[in-house]
Amino acid sequence: MQYLISEGSEMSSKSEGEVIRTIEEINDKIKRGDIVVTTAEEMIRLAESSGIEVAAKEVDVVTSGTFGAMCSSGAFLNFGHADPPIKMTKCWLNDVPLYKGLAAVDGYLGATSLSETRGFDYGGGHVIEDLVSGKKIELRAESYGTDCYPRRHIETTVTIDDLNQAVLLNPRNCYQTYDAATNSTDRVLYTYMGTLLPHYGNVTFSGAGQLNPLCKDGNYETIGLGTRIFLGGGIGYIVGEGTQHSPQTGFGTLMVRGDLKKMNDRYLRGATFHKYGVTLYVGVGISIPIINDRVAATACLRDEEILVNIRDYGVPVRPDRRPVVRRVSYKELRSGKVVINEKDVPSSSLSSYQMAIEIAEVLKKWITEETFFLTKPVEPLPRHTEFKPLELRKRELTVLDVMKKEVFTASPNEEIGAAARKLIERRIDHLPIVDRESKLIGIVTSWDLANAIAQEKKWLNEIMTRRVITARADESIDVVARRMSQHNISGVPVVNETNQIVGILTTDDISRKVVGGIAK
Amino acid sequence: MRMKLIYSPEVVEKPILAEIILRTGIPINILEAKVNAQKGELVVSIPVSGKQLDDAIRMFEKAGVKTNILARTLQIDMNRCTSCGACVSPCPTKALRFKPDWTIEFDEERCVACRVCVDACPVKVITVPG
């Protein structure tokens, strides 16, 4: 629990839980106009120069902020009834489908919902931004018609002012920290962590570190259900912990809501992650009342004290199993380079630190201008929540189920003509090339051989592909099929841990043997 | 100076660029190349100016290659940029970087117009003209 001040630390010698000030006292000071508010950055500087205890006495409220891609975001919208009315069963805004499993004219517009006409270029996040900026949006809906809602089709335009309610309700925002990303493979990866260059070519990360709201009250003593916050440039509230909230691993999250009509498109931006999908950048800021020394200590946490893992996104496994390359501080990440395998690797953020600073400043201004008062949470956030993976209870097809176990191989110093004859006799298209220990060292296909014969080449080792795309027997067919189509190949040798060949899988095997997800 | 060279079908197979490099001694750098049997389009960087540049342009034109000077490599709409940094670490030449106030700075001289940043930008404010 990296954010808890453990017993025996410098803070615990004193009665750290002793109340310095209450939220009621803070709100009185805001009304009187003598409140002392700093941003988290300013608080850190003050603590560095005068010590945490002095800073805790002087400063009433510390403001935090973050501005990053938050995919679990969306808005509940109510369109009002047309005449004659419609019970919308399907509904689109600018060709982006809404969730319509609600009452007649209620819908939920999810940030990652893709436009049915513009693909990755436009989606739910963009519609939210366009709504907030006051643009006219094309509304289309369909229905089956009922006695009370006879209309079956509607096409019109709406603006945010036409809607009865437009409520931003984000199931998961504002990660406390987030693991950084890199890529060990030999190709560029396009991920929700941005563009990851091959061979550990760069590192990307997200979150504002020392300005991150949940980091600034890591014990959740002042943040909880009912906390009033800055959300998308307007006022919002925390309505509980976010989905996947996992505080014990540093991954606390928040569920938040706010009136979209009062938000600002500077702090809500539709975005596209290349070849991944669309999302919404959300600005969140939380004011931390310095009620005791413990909260003061977390409010003073610096980038160098906030650590995350760098994970290898080149391994296509579930997020918590992606190999950890190393542990790193936000300070090192933000410095522009991190060291991996004794090499400097460029690093950069995906969330905007400049906007995080701006949000903390805006919130500070609201408080000093007496337009924003703090609230006491009705219920605290859970301090321990299990984040479980999804168990696969139905047996899935693996490579082992579909591959051919009998593999014809060749050695690198075989003649091309002999190899070609082998392929013809066996009616196969792929010839893995192995060394004496039957370890895979290359591959040739019938196409390679035809080419080689045309060019009058003689030996397999002149023409074989040495960087072979392979599969493992326990991998899911789904993943390997995607790998084959990505590399535009029709077969992969199946190898074990020591790179010995144990089978071969071809697109032919997949199309012949796999029907509706089961092996024939 | 960055320039687009457009080869017509008649000249697309001739080693014009190599000949001009050999004749002038200018180390012309190819930033981008799209060549097929019908047409060729190269984006090159020519590290000279004045008369030397004019001479090189004249040689290309004489050999049947159209030249198009590219004034700008990238255009970034700074009003819409969120300074997130998604373009910074993918940039292979460090042409995009953070300023001390955490806004983005673009160093045109370092840019090779590889377009990595165009794809990497989540809010699509980077474009490559021409």
Interface residues (C-beta under 8 A of the other chain):
Chain A: F67 G68 A69 D121 Y190 G194 T195 L197 G201 N202 V203 T204 R269 G270 A271 T272 F273 H274 K275 T279 Y281 G336 P346 S347 S348 S349 L350 S351 S352 Y353 Q354 M355 I357
Chain B: T82 S83 C84 G85 A86 C87 V88 S89 P90 C91 P92 K94 R97 F98 D101 W102 T103 V116 D119 A120 P122 V123 K124
